[in-house]
Amino acid sequence: MDKLKFAVVGVGRMGSVHAAHLLRGRVKGAELSAVVDLSEEAQARWEGKVPTFALYEEMTERVKPDAVIIAVPHYAHLTIARFFAERGIHILIEKPVSVTTAEAEGFNRFLKESKLATKKNPQTAVAVMYNQRTNPVYCAAKKLLDGGAVGEIRRVNFVVTGWYRSQAYYDQGGWRGTWSGEGGGILINQCVHQLDILQWLVGMPDKIFARAATVGRKITTENAVTAIFEYKNGAKCTFSASAHELNGVNRLEIAGDKGRLVIGETKLTHYFWDKSEPDVNRDTVKGYGSAKKHKRVYRYGPRRISDLIFGQQLRIVKNFTRHILQGEPLISPAEEGIRALSLINGIYLSAWTGEAVGLPIDGGLYEKLLKDKIKKEQVNV
Ligand SMILES: NC(=O)c1ccc[n+]([C@@H]2O[C@H](COP(=O)([O-])OP(=O)(O)OC[C@H]3O[C@@H](n4cnc5c(N)ncnc54)[C@H](O)[C@@H]3O)[C@@H](O)[C@H]2O)c1
């Protein structure tokens, strides 16, 4: 059988990695047929290896790809995705799926209405690059939680301070860390990964209260966030993220009435009790109580460092390809991209208004306030 013809739209930092994986034959059943980039410099890096184009419309006409990976800055993701979806070309969109939930909602509606949604038309795959869903410790956590391993969830704490960025990072210019270029700072660029993992593991909250700040950097967007999420059953999550803490960590704790998961970068510890807390409470006549504690440890695996760098992204591309060729379920369908985005938009809205925000957010108000931020940023430049 012929190989799937892939094109990569946007061959900057991330797109080049995807294109190199495809070019080197690391994705079985797929081959790189073209790259597209508005920048001549970016195109020049691929000349002689594959056909290069400035415009994806021209590339589509000439190359007729089966599948594309979209790796341009976020604001353009869904405009480009719609172009390919209308032509029945399989699409893998880099994270975040878009900048606003209103836009993501519109795209999901469009997929459904045009019967391109993956369930209705298995011929057209539309996925988003939430690569941390392939992290073995998060996969183990998902399996444990889906199996009720900690009982009813009551408390979640997520500390995400491992995304250190110095002033030099922001001084490179371009679209990063600006309202006009990417619609936010650490939240939309980096924490989108952890927020997707959070909702994937414990579901979506009903309400968000948040504060955002800029600490020690000359930028218009935030590099520090603290949020509280409230869930339907009354459980709460505190989420603290920053890009200015040296030797930062990624630490997630999920506690329920029958146990607790403690998840670090590469290790998951599952603590579980032989009795649930409501049972201990009911049966204990003294003022205190306890249950016997057990422990199991899960580890990331031996190829950790190389894997953490780009192995996860490669696994998503492989899954996307196998989905198209063999019907393997998608790890990260594009329709789910809206969830992490809702958390991000909700955090910003709460931080901007000083109020707690219910989900789903008021998408119209969000777009208006975001436009105000962009205007202010441009005036101050
Ligand atoms: N999954 C991950 O771990 C990960 C890591 C880094 C970046 N990303 C995502 O990948 C996307 C790109 O990020 P990056 O760091 O590679 O950015 P980048 O600026 O290095 O590269 C983007 C490229 O897109 C090109 N481009 C812009 N608009 C275009 C258009 N309309 N048509 C064709 N080319 C266009 C630019 O010229 C540039 O070369 C972002 O959405 C980012 O969030 C994901």
The ligand as a Tripos MOL2 file, in Angstrom:
@<TRIPOS>MOLECULE
LIG
   44    48     1     0     0
SMALL
NO_CHARGES

@<TRIPOS>ATOM
      1 N1          3.6100   20.2120   21.1530 N.am      1 LIG1
      2 C1          4.6310   20.8660   21.6230 C.2       1 LIG1
      3 O1          5.3260   20.4160   22.5250 O.2       1 LIG1
      4 C2          4.9790   22.2130   21.0390 C.ar      1 LIG1
      5 C3          6.2480   22.7860   21.2550 C.ar      1 LIG1
      6 C4          6.5350   24.0210   20.6490 C.ar      1 LIG1
      7 C5          5.5600   24.6680   19.8990 C.ar      1 LIG1
      8 N2          4.3320   24.0880   19.7300 N.ar      1 LIG1
      9 C6          3.2660   24.7600   18.9540 C.3       1 LIG1
     10 O2          3.6410   24.7940   17.5800 O.3       1 LIG1
     11 C7          3.1960   26.0040   16.9780 C.3       1 LIG1
     12 C8          4.4130   26.7030   16.3370 C.3       1 LIG1
     13 O3          5.3540   26.9710   17.3610 O.3       1 LIG1
     14 P1          6.9210   27.1280   17.0040 P.3       1 LIG1
     15 O4          7.6150   27.2170   18.2980 O.co2     1 LIG1
     16 O5          7.3350   26.1000   16.0150 O.co2     1 LIG1
     17 O6          6.8870   28.5680   16.2960 O.3       1 LIG1
     18 P2          7.9440   29.1960   15.2730 P.3       1 LIG1
     19 O7          7.7020   30.6530   15.2750 O.co2     1 LIG1
     20 O8          9.3120   28.6800   15.5580 O.co2     1 LIG1
     21 O9          7.4700   28.5750   13.8780 O.3       1 LIG1
     22 C9          6.2740   28.9210   13.2450 C.3       1 LIG1
     23 C10         6.5090   28.9330   11.7420 C.3       1 LIG1
     24 O10         5.2470   29.1310   11.0870 O.3       1 LIG1
     25 C11         5.4660   29.9800    9.9570 C.3       1 LIG1
     26 N3          4.1640   30.5510    9.5890 N.ar      1 LIG1
     27 C12         3.4540   31.4880   10.2420 C.ar      1 LIG1
     28 N4          2.2680   31.6860    9.6200 N.ar      1 LIG1
     29 C13         2.2420   30.8610    8.5540 C.ar      1 LIG1
     30 C14         1.2920   30.5940    7.5290 C.ar      1 LIG1
     31 N5          0.1180   31.2250    7.4710 N.pl3     1 LIG1
     32 N6          1.5980   29.6760    6.5810 N.ar      1 LIG1
     33 C15         2.7950   29.0340    6.6020 C.ar      1 LIG1
     34 N7          3.7370   29.2500    7.5500 N.ar      1 LIG1
     35 C16         3.4580   30.1390    8.5180 C.ar      1 LIG1
     36 C17         6.5080   30.9800   10.4350 C.3       1 LIG1
     37 O11         7.1770   31.5870    9.3550 O.3       1 LIG1
     38 C18         7.4100   30.0870   11.2810 C.3       1 LIG1
     39 O12         8.4960   29.5670   10.5350 O.3       1 LIG1
     40 C19         2.5510   26.8420   18.0910 C.3       1 LIG1
     41 O13         1.1560   26.7200   18.0310 O.3       1 LIG1
     42 C20         3.0930   26.2190   19.3610 C.3       1 LIG1
     43 O14         2.2070   26.3150   20.4590 O.3       1 LIG1
     44 C21         4.0480   22.8870   20.2760 C.ar      1 LIG1
@<TRIPOS>BOND
     1     1     2 1
     2     2     3 2
     3     2     4 1
     4     4     5 ar
     5     4    44 ar
     6     5     6 ar
     7     6     7 ar
     8     7     8 ar
     9     8     9 1
    10     8    44 ar
    11     9    10 1
    12     9    42 1
    13    10    11 1
    14    11    12 1
    15    11    40 1
    16    12    13 1
    17    13    14 1
    18    14    15 2
    19    14    16 1
    20    14    17 1
    21    17    18 1
    22    18    19 2
    23    18    20 1
    24    18    21 1
    25    21    22 1
    26    22    23 1
    27    23    24 1
    28    23    38 1
    29    24    25 1
    30    25    26 1
    31    25    36 1
    32    26    27 ar
    33    26    35 ar
    34    27    28 ar
    35    28    29 ar
    36    29    30 ar
    37    29    35 ar
    38    30    31 1
    39    30    32 ar
    40    32    33 ar
    41    33    34 ar
    42    34    35 ar
    43    36    37 1
    44    36    38 1
    45    38    39 1
    46    40    41 1
    47    40    42 1
    48    42    43 1
@<TRIPOS>SUBSTRUCTURE
     1 LIG1         1 GROUP 0 **** ****
